[in-house]
Amino acid sequence: MRQSGQCFCRPAGFRAKDYMAESFGTIRGDGDFHVVLRFTRANAGLIAEKQWHAGQVVKPQPDGTLIPAHNIDSILPVTRSSNPSPTAA
């Protein structure tokens, strides 16, 4: 690594929370993706314990599976994650 000698100045009114609002984790992109997954009954409880995204909608299914859905700006965190047993719903 080497220093560039350039300075980054944060824009007036910048709020990291707003900037990262549609991100999933720490990766932010410029896309617009609606993600819908289905988790097995064995992992539904684990997934339901946590709010994974501010805009998520979670739908428990009669068969015990769980379907969370939300909008994100980068698909990379979903395709590279190690979440237990997700499938496209």
QUIVEN-V920931 format. One record per residue. N is the residue number from 1. D_CENTER is the distance of its C-alpha to the mean C-alpha in whole Angstrom. Layout:
n->N d_center->D_CENTER
n->N d_center->D_CENTER
This chain:
n->1 d_center->30
n->2 d_center->32
n->3 d_center->32
n->4 d_center->32
n->5 d_center->34
n->6 d_center->32
n->7 d_center->30
n->8 d_center->27
n->9 d_center->27
n->10 d_center->25
n->11 d_center->25
n->12 d_center->27
n->13 d_center->24
n->14 d_center->21
n->15 d_center->19
n->16 d_center->16
n->17 d_center->14
n->18 d_center->14
n->19 d_center->14
n->20 d_center->10
n->21 d_center->10
n->22 d_center->8
n->23 d_center->6
n->24 d_center->3
n->25 d_center->6
n->26 d_center->9
n->27 d_center->9
n->28 d_center->10
n->29 d_center->11
n->30 d_center->14
n->31 d_center->13
n->32 d_center->12
n->33 d_center->10
n->34 d_center->10
n->35 d_center->9
n->36 d_center->11
n->37 d_center->11
n->38 d_center->15
n->39 d_center->15
n->40 d_center->19
n->41 d_center->21
n->42 d_center->21
n->43 d_center->17
n->44 d_center->17
n->45 d_center->18
n->46 d_center->16
n->47 d_center->13
n->48 d_center->14
n->49 d_center->15
n->50 d_center->12
n->51 d_center->10
n->52 d_center->6
n->53 d_center->5
n->54 d_center->9
n->55 d_center->9
n->56 d_center->9
n->57 d_center->12
n->58 d_center->13
n->59 d_center->16
n->60 d_center->19
n->61 d_center->21
n->62 d_center->25
n->63 d_center->25
n->64 d_center->22
n->65 d_center->19
n->66 d_center->16
n->67 d_center->14
n->68 d_center->11
n->69 d_center->10
n->70 d_center->8
n->71 d_center->8
n->72 d_center->6
n->73 d_center->9
n->74 d_center->8
n->75 d_center->8
n->76 d_center->9
n->77 d_center->7
n->78 d_center->7
n->79 d_center->11
n->80 d_center->11
n->81 d_center->10
n->82 d_center->13
n->83 d_center->11
n->84 d_center->15
n->85 d_center->16
n->86 d_center->13
n->87 d_center->15
n->88 d_center->15
n->89 d_center->16
